[in-house]
Amino acid sequence: MEINASEAAWAALMALAARPDATAIRPLFAADPNRFARFSHQAGDVLLDFSKTALSDEVLKALLALAEARDVVGFRARLFAGASVNATEGRAALHMALRAAPEDQFRAGTEDVMPEVLAVRARMEAFTRALHEGCILTAKGERFTDVLNIGIGGSDLGPAMVARALWTDKAPLHGHYLANVDGHAWTEMQARLDPTRTLVLVASKTFTTQETMANAGLAREWLSAALGEAGAAQHMAALSTNLAATSAFGIPPERVFGFRDWVGGRFSLWSAIGLSLALTLGWDAFARLLAGARVMDQHFRDAPLAQNLPVLLALVEVWHVNGLGYPSRAVLPYDERLARLPAHLQQLEMESLGKRVAVSGAALNRDSGPVVFGEPGTNAQHSFLQLLHQGTTPVPVDFILVARPDHTHADSHRKLLANGLAQAEALLMGKDEAAVTAEMRAAGVHEADIARLLSHRVFPGDRPSVTMLLPQLDAFTLGQLVALYEHKVAVLGALWGINPFDQWGVELGKQLANVILPELNAGAPQRPHDGSTAGLIGKLAALWPEGRA
Ligand code: F6P
């Protein structure tokens, strides 16, 4: 019965998508002077304008009917109730508890998670304040100046993105992020830092991740060489769910900040994994980040679907991916401080939604998560936006604009905003043959050249985008924006019937790397491989003979 209702809703949506005018956006504006007002909604500080998409009233109604048929409301209730929404791992997904206020209630199953959340938060605050006030000092009795976060994936991208977005020259400590197991990254980092003044945070949910544990080992050797083993211990802390492993690594319990398995890696920046943010931006900024995310949590939990920003963003994505068959999406923040947001969203969205089977295990009969990529504007305009304007397949865009800058160069900021608005308008309106011809004639171009160049200079238009507008970028508004994307991902999981909280697809490569590692030591394959991999192992052994351990 339920399956039939969803399939009927999908069929109704696909019937609208099959209409010849399904991709047309310009006529929707022409027909409705109120389109901007009717197809944009505000939640907290975030204005979401989705009027520059081909969503008509009819399409939006069909999308909302799909959300109803897919029981998004029920899914949302189960998510907030701490039900086991991460079915393949038998866990809740309760990152909202991490930014909850003391009076809020969150349970994972029957367990009240708030006492532990608040206790860890209090320990993080106490540690942060003690460090800033000079009550916790280096092994040499001086103030720490730098924090090095060693982690990868969700234990790096979220904190690194926020640190980049909110850093000011008043920041109490300098933050650094080391992710890759590439020794070049470590060499470069080591050259930049003084071990006698650096606090090293080993950030790993599992505390088994190969890259992180290798880098943590290098960092511990580096600290020990400068400070001795006891001194090195004073310069380290761990952020993890795996208390046995942090203790085996030699980090004392008072330097371990824990969280629980119901926090997914890509949703973990609000947990102890965010300690680098508290240390480098200040506790108040971290608390504001959490408070901002809570605003979006409450909006997502309480707002009707038709005014619910995460739901609307997810429905727009379904229209683009499933209705119109657009396989990718670009994220263009017109704010240099958000330079790492596309990378964070790549993990958040592609690790969550890159699934080919439903929660039931059955193969999906429609597409799921698109490829997500992006760069800050205006830089992106001078690299890949050509393809977005004139390539063969439309690429929907998320434009992120910030109204008020935190600098005094108003002219630069006006130019930045003008470019963001212009790109979205150009994608939408395009430029037809008549306009191109008139423009070339006015410029005195010869008729033969006009004929030769005309099609190259035409922009098809009707290329969709959404715009998210923030009044300013600060911890509070950034918290709202990131939580908006998190909930969008959860809604898409419900709409597509997939589990957005697991990531089995990362396992095979990890297993094979463990097979290949000893083979690189030995200089030859020891197990069967495909011909290419075996050949490359042999070539590497020949090119780097000293690489054998
Ligand atoms: O390999 C992918 C992944 O498991 C991500 O989901 C996670 O964010 C990252 O690795 C790091 O994992 P951990 O925090 O356990 O080191």
Residues whose N, C-alpha, C, O or C-beta is under 5 A from the ligand:
A	BS01	F6P	I152 G153 G154 S155 A203 S204 K205 T206 F207 T209 T212 G265 R266 Q503 V506
